[in-house]
Amino acid sequence: MSETINKVLYTNENSKSLVLEKLTTIYEPKDPSTKEQCTYGKIIRLEHNGKNNGTLIVTRETVWAPDARYPIYRSTDDGETWEQISLVGDSYNERAIPGYQPYLYEIPADMGNFKKGTLLLAACTRIPEKGGQKTIMTLSFSTDIGETWEVIGNVDVGGKYNSNLHESEGLWEPLLIYDDETGRMYYFYSDELDPMHSQRLVYKYSTDLVNWSEKFECVACEDRYLRPGMIALTKMGNGKYALVFEMYGLEACPVYIKFADKLDDWGDISDYGKFIANSEGKGMGSAPAAAWTPDGGDCGTLLVTAHHTVNGRSNTKCDLFLSFDYGESFVSVDNPIPNRHNPKVRSGYSPGFFISEDHSIYYVNNPERESGSTNEKLMFAKMRIY
Protein backbone atom coordinates (compact mmCIF):
# COMPACT_ATOMS: atom_id res chain seq x y z
CA MET A 1 0.00 0.00 0.00
CA SER A 2 1.10 3.58 -0.56
CA GLU A 3 1.99 6.07 2.11
CA THR A 4 0.22 9.44 1.89
CA ILE A 5 2.79 12.14 2.58
CA ASN A 6 1.64 15.64 1.49
CA LYS A 7 5.08 17.05 2.30
CA VAL A 8 6.20 20.36 0.80
CA LEU A 9 9.62 19.83 -0.79
CA TYR A 10 10.14 23.37 -2.07
CA THR A 11 8.32 26.70 -2.50
CA ASN A 12 9.51 29.10 -5.19
CA GLU A 13 9.35 32.89 -5.44
CA ASN A 14 5.94 32.62 -7.11
CA SER A 15 4.62 30.86 -3.98
CA LYS A 16 4.27 27.63 -5.95
CA SER A 17 5.08 24.53 -3.90
CA LEU A 18 6.40 21.16 -5.01
CA VAL A 19 4.45 18.68 -2.86
CA LEU A 20 5.25 15.00 -2.34
CA GLU A 21 1.86 13.29 -2.19
CA LYS A 22 2.50 9.55 -2.26
CA LEU A 23 5.20 6.88 -1.88
CA THR A 24 4.93 3.21 -2.83
CA THR A 25 7.24 0.22 -3.13
CA ILE A 26 6.57 -1.35 -6.55
CA TYR A 27 8.93 -4.31 -6.26
CA GLU A 28 11.31 -5.68 -3.65
CA PRO A 29 13.43 -8.84 -4.06
CA LYS A 30 12.37 -11.60 -1.67
CA ASP A 31 15.93 -12.75 -1.06
CA PRO A 32 18.14 -9.99 0.43
CA SER A 33 21.30 -11.92 -0.41
CA THR A 34 20.94 -11.86 -4.22
CA LYS A 35 22.59 -9.29 -6.47
CA GLU A 36 19.35 -8.41 -8.24
CA GLN A 37 19.20 -4.73 -9.21
CA CYS A 38 16.27 -2.50 -10.10
CA THR A 39 18.04 0.14 -12.19
CA TYR A 40 16.50 2.01 -15.15
CA GLY A 41 13.03 2.25 -13.67
CA LYS A 42 10.72 3.82 -16.26
CA ILE A 43 7.08 4.86 -15.88
CA ILE A 44 4.21 5.99 -18.12
CA ARG A 45 0.56 6.87 -17.42
CA LEU A 46 -1.84 5.75 -20.15
CA GLU A 47 -3.53 8.67 -21.90
CA HIS A 48 -4.54 7.24 -25.30
CA ASN A 49 -6.30 4.01 -24.25
CA GLY A 50 -9.90 4.98 -23.60
CA LYS A 51 -11.32 3.35 -20.47
CA ASN A 52 -7.81 2.31 -19.41
CA ASN A 53 -6.52 5.87 -19.27
CA GLY A 54 -4.92 6.68 -15.94
CA THR A 55 -3.33 3.23 -15.63
CA LEU A 56 0.32 3.37 -14.60
CA ILE A 57 2.85 1.07 -16.32
CA VAL A 58 6.40 0.58 -15.04
CA THR A 59 9.41 -1.50 -16.07
CA ARG A 60 13.02 -1.85 -14.95
CA GLU A 61 16.37 -3.37 -15.85
CA THR A 62 17.00 -6.94 -14.69
CA VAL A 63 20.79 -7.26 -14.60
CA TRP A 64 21.80 -10.06 -12.20
CA ALA A 65 18.20 -11.25 -11.92
CA PRO A 66 17.39 -14.98 -12.35
CA ASP A 67 15.24 -14.04 -15.38
CA ALA A 68 16.74 -11.41 -17.69
CA ARG A 69 13.42 -10.42 -19.29
CA TYR A 70 11.86 -7.03 -18.54
CA PRO A 71 9.08 -7.18 -15.91
CA ILE A 72 6.02 -5.02 -16.53
CA TYR A 73 4.15 -3.69 -13.47
CA ARG A 74 0.70 -2.11 -13.53
CA SER A 75 -1.28 0.06 -11.13
CA THR A 76 -4.95 0.88 -11.74
CA ASP A 77 -5.37 2.94 -8.56
CA ASP A 78 -2.86 5.74 -9.16
CA GLY A 79 0.03 3.94 -7.53
CA GLU A 80 -1.71 2.66 -4.40
CA THR A 81 -1.04 -0.96 -5.34
CA TRP A 82 1.03 -2.72 -8.02
CA GLU A 83 1.03 -6.07 -9.81
CA GLN A 84 3.43 -7.65 -12.28
CA ILE A 85 1.49 -8.48 -15.44
CA SER A 86 4.12 -9.71 -17.92
CA LEU A 87 7.76 -10.27 -18.85
CA VAL A 88 9.15 -8.92 -22.11
CA GLY A 89 11.71 -11.08 -23.90
CA ASP A 90 13.30 -11.09 -27.35
CA SER A 91 12.20 -13.87 -29.70
CA TYR A 92 13.34 -11.89 -32.75
CA ASN A 93 17.11 -12.20 -32.30
CA GLU A 94 18.66 -15.67 -32.06
CA ARG A 95 20.35 -16.38 -28.71
CA ALA A 96 19.20 -12.99 -27.43
CA ILE A 97 19.58 -12.06 -23.78
CA PRO A 98 17.47 -8.99 -22.97
CA GLY A 99 17.63 -7.20 -19.65
CA TYR A 100 19.43 -3.92 -20.33
CA GLN A 101 18.09 -0.36 -20.25
CA PRO A 102 14.37 -0.47 -21.12
CA TYR A 103 12.33 2.61 -22.07
CA LEU A 104 8.50 2.76 -22.18
CA TYR A 105 6.32 4.89 -24.47
CA GLU A 106 2.65 5.13 -25.52
CA ILE A 107 2.16 6.31 -29.09
CA PRO A 108 -0.25 9.28 -29.27
CA ALA A 109 -1.31 8.73 -32.92
CA ASP A 110 -1.60 5.96 -35.50
CA MET A 111 1.77 5.06 -37.02
CA GLY A 112 1.78 2.68 -39.98
CA ASN A 113 0.02 -0.49 -38.84
CA PHE A 114 0.25 0.49 -35.17
CA LYS A 115 -2.77 2.17 -33.63
CA LYS A 116 -2.85 5.11 -31.25
CA GLY A 117 -2.35 3.85 -27.69
CA THR A 118 0.03 1.03 -28.63
CA LEU A 119 2.72 0.62 -25.99
CA LEU A 120 6.37 0.53 -27.03
CA LEU A 121 9.44 -0.77 -25.22
CA ALA A 122 12.85 0.20 -26.54
CA ALA A 123 15.70 -1.83 -25.07
CA CYS A 124 19.25 -3.09 -25.35
CA THR A 125 19.50 -6.79 -26.22
CA ARG A 126 22.77 -8.69 -25.83
CA ILE A 127 23.92 -11.47 -28.17
CA PRO A 128 26.66 -13.75 -26.73
CA GLU A 129 29.54 -14.25 -29.15
CA LYS A 130 33.03 -15.67 -28.92
CA GLY A 131 35.26 -13.11 -27.29
CA GLY A 132 32.42 -10.92 -26.06
CA GLN A 133 28.85 -9.93 -26.73
CA LYS A 134 27.27 -7.53 -29.16
CA THR A 135 24.44 -5.16 -28.35
CA ILE A 136 21.32 -4.42 -30.39
CA MET A 137 18.77 -1.60 -30.13
CA THR A 138 15.36 -3.33 -30.26
CA LEU A 139 11.74 -2.20 -30.26
CA SER A 140 8.78 -4.21 -28.93
CA PHE A 141 5.06 -3.41 -28.82
CA SER A 142 1.91 -4.27 -26.86
CA THR A 143 -1.72 -3.73 -27.92
CA ASP A 144 -3.28 -4.97 -24.66
CA ILE A 145 -1.84 -2.38 -22.23
CA GLY A 146 1.23 -4.39 -21.44
CA GLU A 147 -0.05 -7.93 -20.93
CA THR A 148 1.58 -9.40 -24.05
CA TRP A 149 4.49 -8.16 -26.14
CA GLU A 150 6.09 -8.81 -29.52
CA VAL A 151 9.35 -7.52 -30.99
CA ILE A 152 8.87 -5.26 -34.02
CA GLY A 153 12.52 -5.52 -35.02
CA ASN A 154 15.98 -4.05 -34.61
CA VAL A 155 16.64 -0.33 -34.96
CA ASP A 156 20.44 -0.67 -34.97
CA VAL A 157 23.05 -3.40 -34.44
CA GLY A 158 26.33 -2.76 -32.65
CA GLY A 159 29.60 -4.59 -32.47
CA LYS A 160 31.14 -6.33 -29.49
CA TYR A 161 31.19 -4.78 -26.06
CA ASN A 162 34.67 -4.33 -24.58
CA SER A 163 35.45 -3.56 -20.93
CA ASN A 164 38.00 -1.10 -22.31
CA LEU A 165 35.34 1.43 -23.21
CA HIS A 166 37.48 3.20 -25.79
CA GLU A 167 37.67 -0.04 -27.79
CA SER A 168 34.03 -1.03 -27.32
CA GLU A 169 31.50 -1.05 -30.18
CA GLY A 170 28.26 -1.21 -28.22
CA LEU A 171 24.91 0.55 -28.46
CA TRP A 172 23.23 1.63 -25.23
CA GLU A 173 20.49 3.51 -23.39
CA PRO A 174 17.59 4.04 -25.81
CA LEU A 175 14.93 6.75 -25.50
CA LEU A 176 11.74 7.31 -27.51
CA ILE A 177 10.00 10.60 -28.23
CA TYR A 178 7.21 11.42 -30.73
CA ASP A 179 7.09 14.60 -32.82
CA ASP A 180 3.47 15.45 -33.59
CA GLU A 181 4.44 18.05 -36.20
CA THR A 182 6.12 15.49 -38.46
CA GLY A 183 4.46 12.27 -37.26
CA ARG A 184 7.91 10.81 -36.55
CA MET A 185 8.97 8.62 -33.67
CA TYR A 186 12.55 9.39 -32.70
CA TYR A 187 14.81 6.71 -31.25
CA PHE A 188 17.79 8.28 -29.41
CA TYR A 189 20.67 6.21 -28.02
CA SER A 190 24.37 6.10 -27.13
CA ASP A 191 26.68 4.81 -29.87
CA GLU A 192 30.28 3.51 -29.69
CA LEU A 193 30.64 2.55 -33.36
CA ASP A 194 32.46 5.64 -34.64
CA PRO A 195 36.24 5.15 -34.14
CA MET A 196 36.63 8.92 -33.89
CA HIS A 197 34.43 9.05 -30.78
CA SER A 198 34.61 6.73 -27.78
CA GLN A 199 30.85 7.37 -27.50
CA ARG A 200 28.41 9.81 -29.08
CA LEU A 201 24.69 10.55 -28.88
CA VAL A 202 22.72 9.64 -31.98
CA TYR A 203 19.16 9.17 -33.22
CA LYS A 204 17.06 7.65 -35.96
CA TYR A 205 13.42 8.35 -36.81
CA SER A 206 10.47 6.52 -38.35
CA THR A 207 6.87 7.20 -39.36
CA ASP A 208 5.79 3.54 -39.23
CA LEU A 209 8.02 2.03 -36.47
CA VAL A 210 9.39 -0.49 -38.98
CA ASN A 211 11.49 1.49 -41.43
CA TRP A 212 14.08 3.76 -39.85
CA SER A 213 16.12 6.66 -41.18
CA GLU A 214 19.87 6.82 -41.38
CA LYS A 215 21.73 7.64 -38.17
CA PHE A 216 22.28 11.26 -37.12
CA GLU A 217 24.42 12.77 -34.35
CA CYS A 218 23.29 15.24 -31.70
CA VAL A 219 26.40 15.29 -29.46
CA ALA A 220 29.86 14.09 -30.55
CA CYS A 221 32.74 15.75 -28.68
CA GLU A 222 35.97 16.94 -30.28
CA ASP A 223 37.84 15.10 -27.53
CA ARG A 224 37.28 11.51 -28.69
CA TYR A 225 37.76 10.18 -25.14
CA LEU A 226 34.74 12.04 -23.74
CA ARG A 227 31.64 9.86 -23.62
CA PRO A 228 28.29 11.70 -23.59
CA GLY A 229 25.62 9.15 -22.70
CA MET A 230 22.39 8.16 -20.97
CA ILE A 231 20.06 10.61 -22.71
CA ALA A 232 17.07 12.19 -20.99
CA LEU A 233 14.93 14.39 -23.22
CA THR A 234 11.85 16.54 -22.68
CA LYS A 235 9.93 19.25 -24.56
CA MET A 236 9.32 22.48 -22.65
CA GLY A 237 6.54 25.04 -22.89
CA ASN A 238 8.63 27.43 -25.00
CA GLY A 239 8.78 24.77 -27.71
CA LYS A 240 12.43 23.95 -27.10
CA TYR A 241 13.76 20.49 -26.34
CA ALA A 242 16.06 19.97 -23.36
CA LEU A 243 18.62 17.21 -23.93
CA VAL A 244 20.16 16.06 -20.63
CA PHE A 245 23.06 13.60 -20.45
CA GLU A 246 26.08 12.50 -18.44
CA MET A 247 29.63 13.28 -19.56
CA TYR A 248 31.79 10.26 -18.78
CA GLY A 249 35.44 11.21 -18.99
CA LEU A 250 35.08 14.35 -16.87
CA GLU A 251 35.53 14.17 -13.10
CA ALA A 252 32.45 12.78 -11.29
CA CYS A 253 30.66 12.19 -14.62
CA PRO A 254 28.75 15.53 -14.53
CA VAL A 255 25.31 16.04 -16.05
CA TYR A 256 24.97 18.55 -18.90
CA ILE A 257 22.05 20.14 -20.75
CA LYS A 258 21.73 21.24 -24.37
CA PHE A 259 18.74 22.86 -26.11
CA ALA A 260 17.25 22.62 -29.61
CA ASP A 261 14.20 23.95 -31.45
CA LYS A 262 13.74 20.72 -33.39
CA LEU A 263 14.46 17.07 -32.72
CA ASP A 264 16.38 16.78 -35.98
CA ASP A 265 18.56 19.88 -35.61
CA TRP A 266 21.03 19.97 -32.70
CA GLY A 267 23.34 22.59 -34.18
CA ASP A 268 27.05 22.15 -33.55
CA ILE A 269 27.35 18.53 -32.47
CA SER A 270 30.64 19.24 -30.69
CA ASP A 271 28.79 21.67 -28.39
CA TYR A 272 27.70 19.77 -25.29
CA GLY A 273 25.89 22.62 -23.59
CA LYS A 274 26.35 23.54 -19.95
CA PHE A 275 26.79 21.83 -16.60
CA ILE A 276 23.55 21.79 -14.60
CA ALA A 277 24.19 23.46 -11.23
CA ASN A 278 22.56 25.64 -8.61
CA SER A 279 23.87 29.09 -7.63
CA GLU A 280 26.45 27.49 -5.33
CA GLY A 281 27.85 25.28 -8.09
CA LYS A 282 26.33 22.04 -6.83
CA GLY A 283 25.27 19.71 -9.62
CA MET A 284 24.65 16.09 -10.50
CA GLY A 285 26.54 13.16 -11.93
CA SER A 286 25.60 10.06 -13.96
CA ALA A 287 22.36 8.54 -15.19
CA PRO A 288 20.00 11.55 -15.39
CA ALA A 289 16.23 11.84 -15.76
CA ALA A 290 14.33 14.95 -16.90
CA ALA A 291 10.76 16.19 -17.35
CA TRP A 292 8.87 19.48 -17.76
CA THR A 293 5.52 20.46 -16.23
CA PRO A 294 3.47 23.61 -17.05
CA ASP A 295 3.02 24.28 -13.32
CA GLY A 296 5.31 26.47 -11.26
CA GLY A 297 5.13 29.86 -13.00
CA ASP A 298 5.09 31.47 -16.43
CA CYS A 299 7.86 29.13 -17.63
CA GLY A 300 6.58 26.02 -15.87
CA THR A 301 9.15 23.79 -14.16
CA LEU A 302 11.96 21.70 -15.61
CA LEU A 303 12.87 18.81 -13.26
CA VAL A 304 16.19 16.97 -13.47
CA THR A 305 17.79 14.39 -11.22
CA ALA A 306 20.57 11.83 -11.50
CA HIS A 307 22.67 9.31 -9.57
CA HIS A 308 24.91 11.39 -7.31
CA THR A 309 25.79 14.92 -6.22
CA VAL A 310 28.72 16.85 -7.71
CA ASN A 311 30.48 19.79 -5.96
CA GLY A 312 28.48 19.63 -2.78
CA ARG A 313 26.49 17.57 -0.32
CA SER A 314 22.96 16.26 -0.43
CA ASN A 315 20.74 14.96 2.35
CA THR A 316 19.38 12.40 -0.11
CA LYS A 317 22.64 11.70 -2.01
CA CYS A 318 21.24 13.29 -5.14
CA ASP A 319 18.84 16.24 -5.18
CA LEU A 320 16.05 17.13 -7.50
CA PHE A 321 17.09 20.14 -9.56
CA LEU A 322 14.30 22.54 -10.54
CA SER A 323 14.37 25.31 -13.14
CA PHE A 324 11.63 27.94 -13.43
CA ASP A 325 13.21 29.69 -16.43
CA TYR A 326 13.53 26.92 -19.04
CA GLY A 327 16.89 25.66 -17.83
CA GLU A 328 18.73 28.97 -17.47
CA SER A 329 19.13 28.51 -13.70
CA PHE A 330 18.40 25.77 -11.17
CA VAL A 331 17.65 25.26 -7.48
CA SER A 332 18.25 21.96 -5.69
CA VAL A 333 15.89 20.23 -3.22
CA ASP A 334 15.75 16.90 -1.38
CA ASN A 335 14.99 13.85 -3.53
CA PRO A 336 11.74 12.15 -2.43
CA ILE A 337 13.34 8.71 -2.98
CA PRO A 338 16.80 8.98 -1.40
CA ASN A 339 19.61 6.46 -1.77
CA ARG A 340 22.64 5.72 0.38
CA HIS A 341 25.22 4.95 -2.33
CA ASN A 342 26.03 1.49 -1.07
CA PRO A 343 29.06 0.43 -3.18
CA LYS A 344 27.54 -3.08 -3.47
CA VAL A 345 24.59 -1.84 -5.54
CA ARG A 346 23.71 0.78 -8.17
CA SER A 347 21.01 2.55 -6.18
CA GLY A 348 19.56 5.72 -7.65
CA TYR A 349 20.71 4.76 -11.14
CA SER A 350 18.74 6.07 -14.15
CA PRO A 351 15.38 6.96 -12.56
CA GLY A 352 12.28 7.86 -14.56
CA PHE A 353 9.76 10.74 -14.73
CA PHE A 354 6.36 11.06 -16.36
CA ILE A 355 4.15 14.17 -16.41
CA SER A 356 0.45 13.36 -16.80
CA GLU A 357 -2.23 15.40 -18.57
CA ASP A 358 -3.35 16.78 -15.19
CA HIS A 359 0.29 17.79 -14.50
CA SER A 360 0.92 15.18 -11.79
CA ILE A 361 4.60 14.26 -11.56
CA TYR A 362 5.18 10.50 -11.47
CA TYR A 363 8.66 9.35 -10.48
CA VAL A 364 10.39 5.98 -10.03
CA ASN A 365 13.82 5.27 -8.55
CA ASN A 366 15.77 2.34 -7.09
CA PRO A 367 17.00 2.91 -3.53
CA GLU A 368 19.03 0.37 -1.60
CA ARG A 369 16.75 -2.34 -0.19
CA GLU A 370 18.17 -2.07 3.32
CA SER A 371 21.41 -0.98 4.90
CA GLY A 372 24.28 -3.15 3.67
CA SER A 373 22.14 -5.22 1.27
CA THR A 374 23.37 -6.41 -2.11
CA ASN A 375 20.17 -5.57 -3.96
CA GLU A 376 17.65 -2.78 -4.38
CA LYS A 377 13.93 -2.11 -4.51
CA LEU A 378 11.89 -0.16 -7.03
CA MET A 379 9.89 2.73 -5.57
CA PHE A 380 7.24 5.14 -6.86
CA ALA A 381 6.53 8.75 -5.86
CA LYS A 382 3.74 11.07 -6.91
CA MET A 383 4.37 14.81 -6.74
CA ARG A 384 2.51 17.94 -7.83
CA ILE A 385 3.16 21.68 -7.98
CA TYR A 386 0.40 23.81 -6.45
Salt bridges, closest charged atoms under 4 A:
GLU28 OE2 - ARG369 NE 3.42
GLU36 OE2 - ARG60 NH2 2.92
GLU47 OE2 - ARG45 NH1 3.92
GLU61 OE1 - ARG346 NH2 2.79
ASP67 OD2 - ARG69 NH2 2.69
ASP78 OD2 - LYS22 NZ 3.53
ASP78 OD2 - LYS382 NZ 2.64
GLU80 OE2 - LYS22 NZ 3.26
GLU83 OE2 - ARG74 NH2 3.29
GLU129 OE2 - LYS134 NZ 3.84
GLU147 OE2 - ARG74 NH1 3.05
ASP156 OD2 - LYS215 NZ 2.92
ASP191 OD1 - ARG200 NE 3.18
ASP191 OD2 - LYS215 NZ 2.59
GLU192 OE2 - ARG227 NH2 2.61
ASP194 OD2 - HIS197 NE2 3.90
ASP194 OD2 - ARG200 NH1 3.89
GLU217 OE2 - ARG200 NH1 2.66
ASP261 OD1 - LYS240 NZ 2.66
ASP264 OD2 - ARG184 NH1 3.18
ASP295 OD1 - HIS359 ND1 3.06
ASP295 OD2 - ARG384 NE 3.41
ASP319 OD2 - LYS282 NZ 2.75
GLU368 OE1 - ARG340 NE 2.76
GLU370 OE1 - ARG369 NH1 3.64
